[in-house]
Amino acid sequence: LGAPIDIAVPARLIHGQRDPDVPWEHSLTLAGLLRSDDVQTILVKDGDHRLSRPQDIALILKVIEDLSAAS
C-alpha cells in the first residue's frame, strides 16, 4: 500500500469497522492509491471481517447492482 495502483475502473470498497483482522483505514488508503476517479469507500460501522450478515450481503448486492446499472 505504498505506491499508486494502476486500476482505472470503477471501484467500491466495503469494509467493516469492527474487522479485527484488517483495519478499516486500509480501505481509505487503498482508495487513495487507485488511479480511478470513480472510487467509493463504504464503511459498515458494526460490520466485521466477513460481512456475512443478511444486511451486509444486501448492501454488497445493492452496490453490485448499482455498478451494473451504471455501465
Contact map, one row per residue, 1 for C-alpha under 8 A:
11110000000000000000000000001100100000000000000000000000000000000000000
11110000000000000000000000000000000000000000000000000000000000000000000
11111000000000000000000000000000100000000000000000000000000000000000000
11111100000000000000000000000000111000000000000000000000000000000000000
00111110000000000000000000000000111000000000000000000000000000000000000
00011111000000000000000000000000011000000000000000000000000000000000000
00001111100000000000000000000000011100000000000000000000000000000000000
00000111110000000000000000000000011110000000000000000000000000000000000
00000011111000000000000000000000000101000000000000000000000000000000000
00000001111100000000000000000000000111100000000000000000000000000010000
00000000111110000000000000000000000101110000000000000000000000000000000
00000000011111000000000000000000000000111100000000000000000000100000000
00000000001111100000000000100010000000111100000000000000000000000000000
00000000000111110000000000100000000000001111000000000000000100000000000
00000000000011111010000100100000000000001111001110100000000000000000000
00000000000001111110000100000000000000000011111110100000000000000000000
00000000000000111110001100000000000000000011111100000000000000000000000
00000000000000011111000000000000000000000000111110000000000000000000000
00000000000000111111111100000000000000000000001111000000000000000000000
00000000000000000111111000000000000000000000000110000000000000000000000
00000000000000000011111000000000000000000000000010000000000000000000000
00000000000000000011111101000000000000000000000010000000000000000000000
00000000000000001011111111100000000000000000000000000000000000000000000
00000000000000111010011111110000000000000010000000000000000000000000000
00000000000000000000001111111000000000000000000000000000000000000000000
00000000000000000000011111111100000000000000000000000000000000000000000
00000000000011100000001111111110000000001000000000000000000000000000000
00000000000000000000000111111111000000001000000000000000000000000000000
10000000000000000000000011111111100000000000000000000000000000000000000
10000000000000000000000001111111110000000000000000000000000000000000000
00000000000010000000000000111111110000111000000000000000000000000000000
00000000000000000000000000011111110000000000000000000000000000000000000
10111000000000000000000000001111111000000000000000000000000000000000000
00011111000000000000000000000111111110100000000000000000000000000000000
00011111000000000000000000000000111110000000000000000000000000000000000
00000011111000000000000000000000011111100000000000000000000000000000000
00000001010000000000000000000000011111100000000000000000000000000000000
00000000111000000000000000000000000111110000000000000000000000000000000
00000000011110000000000000000010010111111000000000000000000000000000000
00000000001110000000000000000010000001111100000000000000000000000000000
00000000000111100000000000110010000000111110000000000000000000000000000
00000000000111100000000000000000000000011111000000000000000000000000000
00000000000001111000000100000000000000001111100000000000000000000000000
00000000000001111000000000000000000000000111111000000000000000000000000
00000000000000011100000000000000000000000011111000000000000000000000000
00000000000000011100000000000000000000000001111100000000000000000000000
00000000000000111110000000000000000000000001111111100001000000000000000
00000000000000111111000000000000000000000000011111100000000000000000000
00000000000000110111110000000000000000000000001111100000000000000000000
00000000000000000010000000000000000000000000001111110000000000000000000
00000000000000110000000000000000000000000000001111111001100000000000000
00000000000000000000000000000000000000000000000001111101100000000000000
00000000000000000000000000000000000000000000000000111111100000000000000
00000000000000000000000000000000000000000000000000011111110000000000000
00000000000000000000000000000000000000000000000000001111111000000000000
00000000000000000000000000000000000000000000001000111111111100000000000
00000000000000000000000000000000000000000000000000111111111110000000000
00000000000000000000000000000000000000000000000000000111111111000000000
00000000000000000000000000000000000000000000000000000011111111100000000
00000000000001000000000000000000000000000000000000000001111111110000000
00000000000000000000000000000000000000000000000000000000111111111000000
00000000000000000000000000000000000000000000000000000000011111111100000
00000000000100000000000000000000000000000000000000000000001111111110000
00000000000000000000000000000000000000000000000000000000000111111111000
00000000000000000000000000000000000000000000000000000000000011111111100
00000000000000000000000000000000000000000000000000000000000001111111110
00000000010000000000000000000000000000000000000000000000000000111111111
00000000000000000000000000000000000000000000000000000000000000011111111
00000000000000000000000000000000000000000000000000000000000000001111111
00000000000000000000000000000000000000000000000000000000000000000111111
00000000000000000000000000000000000000000000000000000000000000000011111
